[in-house]
Amino acid sequence: MARTVWHSTVGKKTVMAVSGLIMLLYLVAHMIGNLKIYFGAGEFNHYAHWLRTVGEPFMHYEWTLWLIRVVLVVAVVAHAVSAYQLSRRDIRARPAKYVHARPRASYATRTMRWGGIILGLFIVWHILDLTTGTVHSGGFQQGHPYQNVVDTFSTWYGDVIYIVAMLALGLHIRHGFWSAAQTLGVGSRRRDRALKTVADILAVLLTAGFIAVPVGVMTGVVS
């Protein structure tokens, strides 16, 4: 039954919607956590340490964090694979161009695919930069996330990569939230306007919240 659902277009869209909502919930929590950097190094580093001790003593050190990571990896992979397969299926279904021009889609809709690629590349860079320290500038300090974040956003390329990715994220959320609602049967003619408003608000708040961190470093508010 699971295989039948996965091979159907509706099944793939449902996987995309559910995995997208899981990532959205994580992004909201992640943004709130990131903004703790404005309360100083002690507060931010304490928060980072707390993430590794959540659930103790029932959960061992970092077990909860790794559980979250596994769920996120599964969600990202499921989202990307279903998006790619749906895209290929759409192309195969209509290899020739439309005889009549289709209505112009929104900018967010037209950039969903490229936005997904940008975000996928950003996730890899972000992990190598602030989790493993592989590409980190200024000398990665294990257990000192505040200083690592300041180091990253003290470079022009760190700011550019992050801000471009967050703008792509905003566009992705703006269209993706509404699309997920339609797929899961929440949308309707009466609710469409409200859902689009919620999507716009989420996109703006998350984009602004994430970009506030490099802006804080660039302006010297966070140093």
N, C-alpha and C positions, 0 to 999 in steps of 0.2 A: 504494500500500500504506500509506504514511504517513497519507494522508487517511482511509483506511478505519479504521485503528487509532485516529486522533484522534476520529472520529465515534462510536466505540463507547464504551460505559460503562466497560468494562475498560480501554480505552486512556486515557481521561481520568483514571481512578483511578491508573493507572500513572504518568502524567505528574505527577499530584499527589504521589505517593509519592516519585518520583525527585527532583523539584524540592524537595520538603520535606527530604529527606536532604541535598541539596547545601547548603541554607540552614542545616541543623542543624550540619554540619561547619564552616561559616563562623562560626556563633554560638559554638561551642566555642573556636575560635581567637581570635575577637574578645573573648570574656570573659577568656581568659588574658592577652591583650594589655592589656585595660582594667585588670586588677589590678596591672599594673606601676606604676600611679599611686601605689601605697603605697611605692614605692622612691624617690620624689622626682621633682622636675621634670626633672632632668637625664636620668634613666633613661627617663622617659615620653616626653619630647621626642625623645630619641635613637631610641626605638622607632618613633615616628611618622615620623621622617626615614628610618629603615631601610626602612619599608614602601614608600617612594617610590624607593628605590635597589635593590630586590631584582632580581636578574638582571643587573645591570650587570657588565661593559660589553656583554654580548650584547644585553640589553634596554636601551632608552633610558630616561632618567629618567621615572619614573611609568608606564611602559608596562605593567609587571606589575600595578600597582595598578589601572590602567584595565581591564586584561583581567579582573581579579577583579570589578570593578564591573559590567562588561558581562555576565559569567556570572550574577552575582547578580540583575541587572535582568531577564534572561531567565527565571531561576528564579522570581522573584517574580511576574512577569506570567503565566507558564505556570501557576503554582500558583493564582493568583487567578482566572484565566479558567476553568480546569478546575473549580475549586470552585464558581464561580458557575453554570456550565452544568450541572454535576451537580445542584446545588440546584434549578435551574429544571426539570430533567428529572424529578427526584423529585416536585416539586409537580404537574407535569402528569400524571404517572403515577397519582397519587391525589389528585384535587382535593377529594374529599369526605373528611370525618374518618372514622376507624375506628369501627365499630359498638361494638366492645369496646375498652376502654382498653388501650393498649400498656404493657409493663413500663417503669417509670420509668428513664430513662437517667441516666448519671452526670452530675454537674454540669459536668465538662469537655466531655462530648459535647454537652450542651444549649447550651453557650456557645461552641462552635467557630466558628459564623458571626459572632457579635458580636465574639468575640475576634479573628477575622481582620480585621474592619473596624477595630477599635481599633489593631491592629498596623500596618495599612496607613496609617492617619492618623499614627501615631507615626513611621513611617519617614520620611514627608514632613517632619514637624516636626524630627526628629533631623538630617536632612540640612541643612535650612534653618538650624538652630541651630549645629551644630558643624562642618559642611563648608563651607557658603557664608557663614555668619555673618549671613544676612538677618534672622533673628528673634532673634539672640543678644543677651543682656543684658550690660551692663557694658563694651561695646566689644570687638568681635571682633579678636583679634590673630593675623594670619596667621603660621603657623610656630611658634606657642606653644600647642599643644593642651592642655598641663597647665593653664595659666591659664584657657583657655576653658572647660574642664570644671569647674574650681572656680567660675568665674563663674556657669555654668548652675545648678549645684547649691547656689549660695548664695541662690537665690530659691525661695520656697515652691512656686510653680507649676511650676518646673523639676523639683523633687523629686516633686511629685504626679503630673505627666504621666509621668515616667520609671518610677516605682514601680508605678503602675497598669498601664502597658504591660508591664512585666516580669512582673507577676502574671498578666496575660492570656497572655503568652508561655509561662509555666510550664504553664498549663492546656492551651494549644494543643499543646505538646510532649508532655505526658502522654498525651493521646489520639492525637495525630498519629503518634507513633513506633510505637505498637502497631498502628494502622490501616495504616500504610505496610508494616509487616512482614507483615500479612495479605494485602495487595494483591500484594506481591512474592513470595508463596508461602513465606515464611520461617516463618510461624506454624503452629502445630499444637496439639493438645490438651496434649501433653506440654510444649511450649515456651511456652504462653500465660502461665503464671505467671512464668516467668523473664523473658519479654519485658515484661510489665507492671511487674515489679520494676525492670528497666533503665530503662523509661520514667519511672517515679517518681523514680528516682535522678537521671536526666538533668534532669528538670524541676526538682527541688529544687536541684541543684548550679548549674544555669544561672541560675535565678531568684535564688538567694542570691548568686552571684558577681557578677551585674550590679547588684543592689541594694546590694552592699557599697560601690560607688563613691559614690553620693549619701549613704549613711550615713556613710562616712568623712569627707566634706566637712561634713555636718551636725554631726558630733561633734567636728570640729576636728582629727581625726587627719591628714586631708589638708587642707592650707591653703596 
